[in-house]
Amino acid sequence: MSGLVAALLVTLRWMQPAGSPPVEAFRVYLAAHPSRPGLIVYQGIPAPDELGAYSTSIEVGGNVFGWVTALNSIGESEPSNARLFVESTKVRGTRRQR
């Protein structure tokens, strides 16, 4: 997962690992601290781009931590690594899949 904060808009971008089970939806969580649980701010399955990356934009207030999970018939995946989104700072991470 990567993100760029510009004012109060965060654009998240992530890849589904090759060979992982089909995903029915993704959830994006935000929290003031990297501990879980956080607030679900997005649930859905955006169309992947030409490289297979998914993305969505989220409005936030202040510096926040964000992470992504995947949902399928088995349940919800383990969360990605939590990343701090700070104004004008690009961050990168990877997503884990069950």
One Martini backbone bead per residue (centre of mass of N, CA, C, O) as a GRO file, in nm:
protein
   98
    1MET     BB    1   0.099   0.033   0.020
    2SER     BB    2   0.017   0.368  -0.077
    3GLY     BB    3   0.066   0.730  -0.012
    4LEU     BB    4  -0.089   1.067  -0.044
    5VAL     BB    5  -0.092   1.376   0.114
    6ALA     BB    6  -0.345   1.631   0.037
    7ALA     BB    7  -0.439   1.777   0.278
    8LEU     BB    8  -0.748   1.576   0.308
    9LEU     BB    9  -0.630   1.377   0.077
   10VAL     BB   10  -0.616   1.022   0.030
   11THR     BB   11  -0.422   0.804  -0.175
   12LEU     BB   12  -0.468   0.468  -0.230
   13ARG     BB   13  -0.234   0.191  -0.309
   14TRP     BB   14  -0.274  -0.155  -0.426
   15MET     BB   15  -0.189  -0.506  -0.416
   16GLN     BB   16  -0.256  -0.821  -0.517
   17PRO     BB   17  -0.144  -1.111  -0.462
   18ALA     BB   18  -0.024  -1.356  -0.625
   19GLY     BB   19  -0.244  -1.635  -0.588
   20SER     BB   20  -0.471  -1.528  -0.445
   21PRO     BB   21  -0.765  -1.518  -0.344
   22PRO     BB   22  -1.055  -1.412  -0.406
   23VAL     BB   23  -1.203  -1.089  -0.400
   24GLU     BB   24  -1.488  -0.905  -0.273
   25ALA     BB   25  -1.326  -0.701  -0.074
   26PHE     BB   26  -1.218  -0.395   0.063
   27ARG     BB   27  -1.050  -0.247   0.348
   28VAL     BB   28  -1.029   0.074   0.506
   29TYR     BB   29  -0.824   0.201   0.764
   30LEU     BB   30  -0.841   0.442   1.040
   31ALA     BB   31  -0.599   0.599   1.277
   32ALA     BB   32  -0.417   0.760   1.528
   33HIS     BB   33  -0.323   0.465   1.572
   34PRO     BB   34  -0.179   0.145   1.493
   35SER     BB   35  -0.396   0.029   1.636
   36ARG     BB   36  -0.644  -0.210   1.684
   37PRO     BB   37  -0.910  -0.077   1.588
   38GLY     BB   38  -1.060   0.094   1.329
   39LEU     BB   39  -1.190   0.292   1.085
   40ILE     BB   40  -1.413   0.243   0.841
   41VAL     BB   41  -1.374   0.419   0.511
   42TYR     BB   42  -1.371   0.152   0.324
   43GLN     BB   43  -1.586  -0.050   0.098
   44GLY     BB   44  -1.463  -0.250  -0.173
   45ILE     BB   45  -1.404  -0.277  -0.549
   46PRO     BB   46  -1.191  -0.151  -0.732
   47ALA     BB   47  -1.069  -0.090  -1.022
   48PRO     BB   48  -0.812  -0.191  -1.184
   49ASP     BB   49  -0.543  -0.123  -1.333
   50GLU     BB   50  -0.312  -0.208  -1.579
   51LEU     BB   51  -0.127  -0.334  -1.321
   52GLY     BB   52  -0.341  -0.425  -1.077
   53ALA     BB   53  -0.411  -0.172  -0.920
   54TYR     BB   54  -0.550  -0.031  -0.643
   55SER     BB   55  -0.782   0.254  -0.569
   56THR     BB   56  -0.834   0.523  -0.324
   57SER     BB   57  -1.009   0.799  -0.178
   58ILE     BB   58  -0.950   0.986   0.134
   59GLU     BB   59  -1.070   1.164   0.394
   60VAL     BB   60  -0.876   1.364   0.626
   61GLY     BB   61  -0.769   1.447   0.972
   62GLY     BB   62  -0.470   1.464   0.982
   63ASN     BB   63  -0.273   1.239   1.124
   64VAL     BB   64  -0.263   0.896   0.994
   65PHE     BB   65  -0.346   0.565   1.000
   66GLY     BB   66  -0.317   0.294   0.753
   67TRP     BB   67  -0.516   0.009   0.622
   68VAL     BB   68  -0.554  -0.322   0.468
   69THR     BB   69  -0.817  -0.545   0.365
   70ALA     BB   70  -0.958  -0.865   0.287
   71LEU     BB   71  -1.252  -1.011   0.132
   72ASN     BB   72  -1.417  -1.332   0.174
   73SER     BB   73  -1.556  -1.642   0.235
   74ILE     BB   74  -1.350  -1.677   0.482
   75GLY     BB   75  -1.291  -1.357   0.526
   76GLU     BB   76  -1.058  -1.167   0.692
   77SER     BB   77  -0.770  -1.044   0.663
   78GLU     BB   78  -0.488  -0.950   0.729
   79PRO     BB   79  -0.326  -0.677   0.782
   80SER     BB   80  -0.159  -0.445   0.689
   81ASN     BB   81   0.064  -0.228   0.718
   82ALA     BB   82   0.093   0.040   0.899
   83ARG     BB   83   0.053   0.385   0.794
   84LEU     BB   84   0.174   0.703   0.792
   85PHE     BB   85  -0.003   1.005   0.722
   86VAL     BB   86   0.167   1.286   0.590
   87GLU     BB   87   0.194   1.572   0.480
   88SER     BB   88   0.371   1.532   0.182
   89THR     BB   89   0.404   1.208   0.225
   90LYS     BB   90   0.547   0.921   0.110
   91VAL     BB   91   0.427   0.580   0.128
   92ARG     BB   92   0.522   0.232   0.197
   93GLY     BB   93   0.383  -0.107   0.139
   94THR     BB   94   0.239  -0.419   0.237
   95ARG     BB   95   0.019  -0.694   0.169
   96ARG     BB   96  -0.161  -0.927   0.342
   97GLN     BB   97  -0.268  -1.270   0.287
   98ARG     BB   98  -0.465  -1.558   0.357
   0.00000   0.00000   0.00000
